[in-house]
Amino acid sequence: MMVIAGSTGSGKSTALRSFIYSLPDRDSLKIYGVEDPVEYLNPFMRQISVQRTSDDPEEVVRMKFLSALRSVLRMDPDVLMLGEIRDHDSASLASEFNRTGHRVFTTVHGDGCVDVLARLTGEEIGIHPSTLAAKKYLSAVMYQKLLPKLCLHCRKPAVNCLPASTQEILRNKFFVDPSTMYVANDEGCSHCRVEELGLAGTKGLTVVAEILTPTDGILMAIARRDWAQVERLWRGQRNVGFDHPAMQGKTAFEHALYKATQGEIDPCDIEADFESFATYAIFNSEGTPA
């Protein structure tokens, strides 16, 4: 199972489609998708859209979704794209499909990879920790967020705009150079300013993400519901600096920080969408807060 997490509008469905499209043996596979509703038409898979009306109560929609999912499972697909795991029943059907050796791609609402694992085993969804920790159950969990991209034509050097205290934290805590960073120009320019929407200084969006691939140690911690240990083991895999492109063991916050060192993201947006640089906890290679 490959699980993609994020808030509404974070690009989860786009990422889900991209993963399935990139399967090396895609053309020889029977790929089915069940969604509520279908967001993109994908010619490389058979899609079932759960039909709902504005008068349908949530329980009716849920039963329609589960009925469509059961129908697909009877068709014995090679790959199942499940629009979202939302409750115990949909999780049970996905687990049944997974345990029989098939691939499942799905999304879950969550606020980080470790948070998603806790939610999957929580009361609402209820996958048993020993099931989630089975050797061949989980391939990876990915959490992503979309942040504004700086306009390359009018962005301003961060060293001229960021408070000296913030620049000091970036240098002495994260060991990155603020002189390589830029911030948005609030006035914008002809390339980025959209008067009707009040937008200026940015143009487009870029993804920041974190990926957790379970090791034996992480699986053992999942089985115990020891989420602090899961985070320590995962984040302890980081062995490069925050200005390095390698993302193993790095969080979405740290991916965003890397993109800020490349002049692509305003560091102020990182603090606005995640948390302040001052309060953010860094983990070292031993998996302990630095």
Buried (B, 14 or more C-beta within 10 A) or exposed (E): BBBBBBEEEBBBBBBBBEBBEEBEEBEEBEBBBBBBEBBEEBEEBBBBBBEBEEEBEEEEBBBBBBEBBEEBBEEEBBBBBBBBBBBEBBBBBBBEBBEEEBBBBBBBBBBBBBBBBBBBBEEEBBBEBEBBBBEEBBBBBBBBBBBBBBBEEBBBBBBEBBEEEBBEBBEEBBEBBBEBBBBBBEEBBEEBBEEEEEBBBBBEEBBBBBBBBBEEBBBBBBBEBBBEBBBBBBBBBBEEEBBEEEBEBBBBBBBBBBBBBEBBBBBBBBBEBBEEBEEBEBBEEEBEEE
